[in-house]
Each structure stands twice: as C-alpha cells, then as structure tokens.
Amino acid sequence: MEMDLPQLYRQVAFLPKRDANIVLKEFCINNKWRENAYIADFGSGDGSTTTNILQKYLPISYKKIIGCDKSARMVEFANENYGTDKIEFIMWDITEELPQPLRGAFDHAFSSYTLQRIQEQTFGKDYQSIR
Ligand SMILES: C[S@@+](CC[C@H](N)C(=O)[O-])C[C@H]1O[C@@H](n2cnc3c(N)ncnc32)[C@H](O)[C@@H]1O
C-alpha cells in the first residue's frame, strides 16, 4: 500500500508514536547518542514522529535530524509543518543508492514503521557510510 496522505496519516499515527517511545526509552537507558550528532530518520512520513518523539530523546547538542522519505507529498508536508534549521526532510527511497548529502554524514539511523514495508531487504555497501 502506498502511503502519501500526510494529513490523514498524522491523525491516525498513534501506534508508531507509542512504539517509538517504548523503543527510544529503552535505547536511551544506556545513553548511546554521540554528542553533536547527525541523525537520519528513514521513512520519516509526515514528520510528526521525527519531531515529537525522536527529537525529545536526543541530547541537546544534536546538530541535525535528516528525515528521508520516498513520498514527495510526505516530504513537502513534513518540511512545511516540522522543518526547522535543525530538522530537514529530503526525498529518498532507501532502497536506492545513498544520496550525496547523507554519505558519511550521519552518526545514528532511526526508523519507525518503515523497514517492514520494504520487500528488498538486502541493503548495499552504502550503509558503511554511517560515521
Ligand atoms: C507508516 S509510515 C511511518 C512514518 C513515520 N516513521 C512514523 O513512525 O510515524 C511509513 C513511511 O515510510 C515511507 N516509505 C516506504 N517505503 C520507503 C522507501 N523505500 N524509502 C523511503 N521511505 C519509504 C512511506 O512513504 C511512509 O511515509
């Protein structure tokens, strides 16, 4: 199922937010975030989980979150509603080659309710690009 109705998605996406909170709480017990980190959010959708959930678990020193989504409508909505100087949303299908702005340019990768939607799970050598 294609998913590119950001306004509708925002109204119904309570389960991803609940589960992202659970996962991030557990992850944050060991405080694994780097200082001055760049974080990629794969399949960021309407941007509300990125901003309202992921962001609140990051150390204040974080430099930037880059949300990536293959849907132009999701990316446009996310930038309009949640874009800031520290949160940017770009179009990228994560089964495709990593785009230049992300190469070697992020410390952590987060993803919520997206990877299970991807049939081709054999991601390539680009994933060595995490700093
Ligand atoms: C269920 S939404 C999750 C949105 C957000 N992460 C959340 O937790 O609320 C799944 C998102 O993954 C995106 N998506 C699906 N396949 C993708 C792919 N191959 N590359 C990038 N984004 C993808 C969809 O466009 C959609 O916005």
Ligand as a Chemical Component Dictionary entry (heavy atoms), coordinates in Angstrom:
data_LIG
# 
_chem_comp.id                   LIG 
_chem_comp.type                 NON-POLYMER 
_chem_comp.pdbx_formal_charge   0 
_chem_comp.three_letter_code    LIG 
# 
loop_
_chem_comp_atom.comp_id 
_chem_comp_atom.atom_id 
_chem_comp_atom.alt_atom_id 
_chem_comp_atom.type_symbol 
_chem_comp_atom.charge 
_chem_comp_atom.model_Cartn_x 
_chem_comp_atom.model_Cartn_y 
_chem_comp_atom.model_Cartn_z 
_chem_comp_atom.pdbx_ordinal 
LIG C1  C1  C 0  3.906  4.011 8.314  1  
LIG S1  S1  S 1  4.787  5.408 7.697  2  
LIG C2  C2  C 0  5.887  5.730 9.085  3  
LIG C3  C3  C 0  6.171  7.212 9.252  4  
LIG C4  C4  C 0  6.975  7.569 10.493 5  
LIG N1  N1  N 0  8.260  6.920 10.502 6  
LIG C5  C5  C 0  6.242  7.226 11.768 7  
LIG O1  O1  O 0  6.699  6.350 12.501 8  
LIG O2  O2  O -1 5.209  7.842 12.038 9  
LIG C6  C6  C 0  5.900  4.667 6.517  10 
LIG C7  C7  C 0  6.633  5.700 5.697  11 
LIG O3  O3  O 0  7.682  5.003 5.016  12 
LIG C8  C8  C 0  7.806  5.554 3.715  13 
LIG N2  N2  N 0  8.492  4.564 2.891  14 
LIG C9  C9  C 0  8.057  3.344 2.478  15 
LIG N3  N3  N 0  8.975  2.738 1.720  16 
LIG C10 C10 C 0  10.021 3.603 1.648  17 
LIG C11 C11 C 0  11.283 3.560 0.985  18 
LIG N4  N4  N 0  11.642 2.513 0.233  19 
LIG N5  N5  N 0  12.111 4.607 1.118  20 
LIG C12 C12 C 0  11.758 5.675 1.861  21 
LIG N6  N6  N 0  10.583 5.787 2.505  22 
LIG C13 C13 C 0  9.728  4.760 2.399  23 
LIG C14 C14 C 0  6.365  5.846 3.300  24 
LIG O4  O4  O 0  6.324  6.805 2.253  25 
LIG C15 C15 C 0  5.777  6.350 4.610  26 
LIG O5  O5  O 0  5.861  7.744 4.714  27 
# 
loop_
_chem_comp_bond.comp_id 
_chem_comp_bond.atom_id_1 
_chem_comp_bond.atom_id_2 
_chem_comp_bond.value_order 
_chem_comp_bond.pdbx_ordinal 
LIG C1  S1  SING 1  
LIG S1  C2  SING 2  
LIG S1  C6  SING 3  
LIG C2  C3  SING 4  
LIG C3  C4  SING 5  
LIG C4  N1  SING 6  
LIG C4  C5  SING 7  
LIG C5  O1  DOUB 8  
LIG C5  O2  SING 9  
LIG C6  C7  SING 10 
LIG C7  O3  SING 11 
LIG C7  C15 SING 12 
LIG O3  C8  SING 13 
LIG C8  N2  SING 14 
LIG C8  C14 SING 15 
LIG N2  C9  SING 16 
LIG N2  C13 SING 17 
LIG C9  N3  DOUB 18 
LIG N3  C10 SING 19 
LIG C10 C11 SING 20 
LIG C10 C13 DOUB 21 
LIG C11 N4  SING 22 
LIG C11 N5  DOUB 23 
LIG N5  C12 SING 24 
LIG C12 N6  DOUB 25 
LIG N6  C13 SING 26 
LIG C14 O4  SING 27 
LIG C14 C15 SING 28 
LIG C15 O5  SING 29 
# 
